[in-house]
């Protein structure tokens, strides 16, 4: 069995685009962030509940590659693959693609788990590790 994969549909709205009618580069990060949030939600975890219980996730590192311009009103999918889950971090491979599998943007994302009050690294709760391993 491979790594857990999560797919999240995205519609490109006018507000996502720049003056040239293509997705503004920073908005790809929003698409990826939303997809990771939905992956957690599908696993049974709401970020506001996690925060109330002292845990937050933050992006620590990202390597992003813009391959093709996504355009207004396109229907696309963010594919998120959980590649590694360690003590206090997770690594994802994410891509934004169309129905034919054309990749518009892809990123390697490292996310850290922090204490919500001190912002110091803490271990990812075992329940989150267990449930994320099932998402797909």
C-alpha positions in Angstrom: 0.0 0.0 0.0 1.3 3.5 -0.9 1.3 6.8 0.9 -2.0 8.3 1.8 -3.4 10.5 -1.0 -6.2 13.0 -0.7 -7.9 14.8 -3.6 -9.7 18.2 -3.2 -11.6 19.9 -6.0 -10.8 23.5 -6.8 -12.6 26.0 -9.0 -10.6 29.0 -10.1 -12.5 32.2 -9.3 -12.0 35.6 -10.8 -10.5 36.7 -7.4 -7.8 34.0 -7.7 -6.5 35.6 -10.9 -4.2 38.4 -11.8 -4.6 41.1 -14.5 -3.6 38.5 -17.1 -6.4 36.2 -16.2 -4.2 33.5 -14.7 -4.0 32.3 -11.1 -1.8 34.7 -9.2 1.2 32.8 -7.9 0.5 33.2 -4.2 -3.0 31.7 -4.6 -1.6 28.3 -5.4 -0.4 28.3 -1.8 -3.9 28.9 -0.7 -5.2 26.0 -2.8 -2.6 23.7 -1.2 -3.3 25.0 2.3 -7.0 24.4 1.9 -6.4 20.9 0.7 -4.2 20.0 3.7 -6.9 21.4 6.0 -9.5 19.3 4.3 -7.2 16.2 4.5 -7.1 16.8 8.3 -10.8 17.3 8.4 -11.4 14.1 6.5 -9.3 12.3 9.1 -11.6 13.7 11.8 -9.6 16.8 13.0 -10.7 20.4 12.9 -7.9 22.9 13.2 -9.8 25.1 15.7 -10.3 22.1 18.0 -6.6 21.2 17.7 -5.7 24.8 18.6 -8.0 24.7 21.6 -6.1 21.6 22.7 -2.7 23.2 22.3 -1.6 22.0 18.9 -1.1 24.0 15.7 0.5 23.1 12.3 2.7 25.5 10.5 4.4 25.4 7.1 8.2 25.2 7.8 9.5 24.7 4.3 8.1 24.7 0.7 9.7 24.1 -2.7 7.2 25.1 -5.4 7.3 24.6 -9.2 5.0 26.6 -11.4 4.6 24.6 -14.6 1.5 25.9 -16.5 -0.8 28.9 -15.9 -4.2 27.9 -14.4 -7.0 30.1 -15.7 -10.2 31.6 -14.6 -13.1 29.2 -14.2 -11.1 26.0 -14.5 -12.1 23.0 -12.5 -9.0 21.5 -11.0 -8.0 19.1 -8.3 -5.3 19.4 -5.5 -3.7 16.0 -5.0 -2.0 15.8 -1.6 0.3 12.9 -0.8 1.5 12.4 2.8 5.0 11.3 2.1 6.4 11.2 5.6 5.2 11.7 9.2 7.8 12.0 11.9 7.9 13.1 15.5 6.9 16.7 15.1 6.7 17.1 11.3 5.0 15.9 8.1 6.1 16.1 4.5 3.6 16.4 1.7 3.9 16.3 -2.1 1.0 18.4 -3.5 0.0 19.2 -7.1 -2.8 21.1 -8.8 -4.0 19.2 -11.9 -6.8 19.0 -14.4 -9.0 16.0 -15.3 -6.4 14.8 -17.8 -3.7 14.8 -15.2 -1.8 17.9 -16.4 0.0 19.4 -13.5 -0.1 23.2 -13.3 1.8 23.6 -10.1 3.5 21.3 -7.6 5.1 21.7 -4.2 7.0 19.8 -1.6 5.7 21.0 1.8 7.1 20.4 5.2 4.7 21.1 8.1 5.7 21.4 11.7 3.6 20.7 14.8 3.9 23.3 17.5 2.5 24.0 20.9 -0.2 26.7 20.4 1.0 28.8 23.3 4.8 28.6 23.1 5.2 27.9 19.4 7.8 25.3 20.3 7.9 22.0 18.4 5.8 19.2 19.9 5.2 15.6 18.8 2.2 15.1 16.5 -0.5 13.4 18.6 -0.7 9.7 17.9 -4.4 9.8 17.0 -3.6 12.3 14.1 -0.7 10.1 12.9 -3.0 7.0 13.0 -5.9 8.7 11.2 -3.8 10.5 8.5 -2.3 7.1 7.6 -5.9 6.0 6.6 -6.9 9.0 4.5 -7.1 8.4 0.8 
